[in-house]
């Protein structure tokens, strides 16, 4: 039986997996100790739970447990990586390279760095949302200390050539930071093979709890240094102060572990469901356009309808479907997507785009209903 509205906005957040909740519950009730309280058993139990979660997350991305720094979410991880590296490596240089379609947490952090004397280069993207590797290479200079490119875009799912970017960064002795928030659990990530030096992650995009994230920070070849951005306790080996969110950390660890179960099969399932709803819409609604269709994550599609606009569509969908017009972090601004505009889409296309994003809890029955409902509703609005 389908429950309405059907949730198809999983790039904004995901349903908490019941297995994750079950893992968290003891640390919300009986095992409520502070992981930094090493004088008694309550603290020891909490500390052990954090160690297990740290290992689970590290295993998912082929890292060491000591390389996982817990934060409040990917936004904080982005800030910590960018500002932390910029402040730590000022003696080498002050130049950062990023992309015009990055998440606002990256773009706003770069704006902060520019306002405080740093230099930032913003790479353009093509119609598929991907950068030009030659453009990246020619913008590296002697003062470049960091390349910041997200694994996959949160609005379109467009995948960047991460392996090639990592090779370029390593060849030029430049650190490589990657926001992988949307990619975890939707594709395989190996930070060693990809030469990623810092990587942002989040719990709630992968059926874990909100309010918890992590930053991968390479310990060797090269050993990455950052200056902490939150002071007051020397937690996380002096990289991020603050009492650890033990229940959240336990939940994030469990969520990451579950995401690796049957990953290839789940990727194939999501891709089939995504293609089903996308193809049906394109075949039945003339002139609509799929944005960034080449080389993308398996669970997301971004479609421009041109008429009606996004706000009209969302209002008409609201009782039956929960979808979005783009990033949750910019949805309140009621402006055309800067991501789609950067990809060369006109204002009309950007103003009429809808993002549909699936999860492992999305069923075929839900997709069958959603695709028919979307086509019927859009055609009705176009009359």
Buried (B, 14 or more C-beta within 10 A) or exposed (E): EEEEBBBBBBBBBBBBBEBBBEBBBBBBEEBEBBBBBEEEEBBBBBBEBBBBBBBBBBBBBEBBBEBBBBBBBBBBBBBBBBBBBBBBBEEBBBBBBBBBBBBBBBBBBBEBBEEEEBBBBBBEBBEBBBBEBEEBEEBBEEEBBBBBBBBBBBBBBBBBBBEBBBBBBBEBEBBBBBBBBBBBBBBBBEBEEBBBBBBBBBBBBBBBBBBBBBBBBBEEEEEBEBBBBBEEEEBBEEBBBBEBBBBBBBBBBBBBBBBBEEBEEBBEBBBEBBEBBBEBBBEBBEEBBBBBBEBBBBBBBBBBBBBBBBEBBBEBBEEBBBBBBBBEBBBEEEEBBBBBBBBBBEEBBBBBBBBBBBBBEBEEEBBBBBBBBBBEBBEEBEE
